[in-house]
Amino acid sequence: MIERFGSGGPYEALVGYSRTVRAGGFVFVSGCTATSADGVVLGPGDPRIQAREALDACERALALAGATLADVVRTRIYVVDITQWEVVGRAHAERFGDVRPATTMVGVSSLLDPRLLVEIDADAYLPR
């Protein structure tokens, strides 16, 4: 069984994706950024704040499918300025503590909005 959940964001219909998809025991969260529900970029110029906001968005997206950060088994972090890896990594560690999912951090040339510095996606597992 596959369930799809939207957040109501403007890009979901435009691009044709779901914020969260649950397929059996797996939950997949699309890339989350520091963008408010009304499209305002939060923490412009601050990768730490943006990482925290993106992780908050991931947490809300997981909740749509009944998952929590404790269920996350993998994250992917996209950073516009890879020299900020440690600041972003610490924000990740603050939220995941002992969960310690597998993760990858990649430096990218840009994100959808030039004010965005960090994007994070997550995969979770909910045993049946």
PLY file of the C-alpha trace (Angstrom):
ply
format ascii 1.0
element vertex 128
property float x
property float y
property float z
element edge 127
property int vertex1
property int vertex2
end_header
0.00 0.00 0.00
1.27 3.45 -0.93
0.01 6.65 0.70
0.92 10.12 -0.49
0.73 13.24 1.65
0.97 16.86 0.57
1.94 19.82 2.68
-0.02 22.28 0.57
3.17 23.87 -0.73
2.90 25.64 -4.09
5.53 23.55 -5.86
3.97 20.13 -5.24
1.37 20.39 -8.00
3.67 22.39 -10.28
6.50 19.84 -10.12
4.31 16.78 -9.52
5.57 15.44 -6.21
4.37 14.62 -2.71
5.93 16.04 0.44
5.77 12.60 2.05
5.20 9.10 0.68
4.61 6.04 2.84
5.16 2.70 1.09
4.56 -0.12 3.53
6.97 0.45 6.39
9.05 3.02 4.52
8.48 6.78 4.70
10.18 9.12 2.23
10.29 12.88 2.74
11.06 15.18 -0.19
13.70 17.86 0.21
12.84 20.40 2.89
14.15 23.94 3.15
13.85 26.92 5.47
10.71 28.19 3.76
7.58 29.11 5.71
4.10 27.99 4.67
3.55 31.38 3.01
6.81 31.14 1.01
9.07 33.33 3.15
12.72 32.19 3.32
13.68 31.91 7.00
17.17 32.65 8.28
18.55 34.24 5.11
22.34 34.11 5.16
22.47 31.75 8.16
23.07 28.07 7.32
22.57 26.97 10.95
19.11 28.50 11.19
18.22 27.19 7.75
19.34 23.66 8.67
17.22 23.80 11.83
14.20 25.07 9.91
14.65 22.38 7.23
14.80 19.70 9.93
11.65 21.13 11.53
9.98 20.84 8.11
11.21 17.23 7.81
9.74 16.48 11.22
6.35 17.90 10.21
6.47 15.93 6.95
7.28 12.70 8.78
4.33 13.26 11.11
1.97 13.25 8.10
2.75 9.52 7.75
2.89 8.77 11.50
6.69 8.85 11.73
9.09 10.83 13.91
12.75 11.80 13.73
13.48 8.69 15.81
12.30 6.57 12.85
14.71 8.18 10.35
17.30 5.82 8.88
18.83 8.11 6.23
19.16 11.81 5.48
20.69 13.72 2.61
21.91 17.25 3.15
22.52 19.65 0.27
24.59 22.73 1.13
25.32 25.67 -1.18
28.55 26.52 0.67
30.25 23.27 1.68
32.70 25.19 3.87
29.70 25.53 6.22
29.51 21.73 6.61
30.31 21.76 10.32
27.66 24.33 11.27
25.05 22.41 9.26
26.29 19.08 10.61
25.95 20.29 14.21
22.36 21.36 13.59
21.73 17.84 12.24
23.37 16.29 15.32
21.26 18.46 17.65
18.07 16.97 16.22
19.17 13.37 15.76
21.34 12.77 18.84
21.48 9.03 19.40
19.32 8.21 16.34
22.35 8.77 14.10
20.86 7.96 10.68
23.04 7.23 7.70
23.65 10.57 6.00
25.30 12.24 3.08
26.22 15.91 2.79
26.82 17.31 -0.68
27.95 20.74 -1.84
25.72 22.03 -4.63
25.95 25.10 -6.84
22.46 26.39 -6.00
19.00 25.56 -4.72
15.60 26.62 -6.05
15.77 30.08 -4.45
19.15 31.85 -4.24
18.44 32.75 -0.59
18.25 29.06 0.33
21.49 27.60 1.66
20.43 24.12 2.88
18.00 21.42 1.76
17.45 18.15 3.62
15.47 15.03 2.76
14.82 12.01 4.94
13.90 8.32 4.76
12.32 6.57 7.72
11.30 3.05 8.56
8.24 2.06 10.56
8.20 -1.65 11.30
4.77 -3.19 10.89
0 1
1 2
2 3
3 4
4 5
5 6
6 7
7 8
8 9
9 10
10 11
11 12
12 13
13 14
14 15
15 16
16 17
17 18
18 19
19 20
20 21
21 22
22 23
23 24
24 25
25 26
26 27
27 28
28 29
29 30
30 31
31 32
32 33
33 34
34 35
35 36
36 37
37 38
38 39
39 40
40 41
41 42
42 43
43 44
44 45
45 46
46 47
47 48
48 49
49 50
50 51
51 52
52 53
53 54
54 55
55 56
56 57
57 58
58 59
59 60
60 61
61 62
62 63
63 64
64 65
65 66
66 67
67 68
68 69
69 70
70 71
71 72
72 73
73 74
74 75
75 76
76 77
77 78
78 79
79 80
80 81
81 82
82 83
83 84
84 85
85 86
86 87
87 88
88 89
89 90
90 91
91 92
92 93
93 94
94 95
95 96
96 97
97 98
98 99
99 100
100 101
101 102
102 103
103 104
104 105
105 106
106 107
107 108
108 109
109 110
110 111
111 112
112 113
113 114
114 115
115 116
116 117
117 118
118 119
119 120
120 121
121 122
122 123
123 124
124 125
125 126
126 127
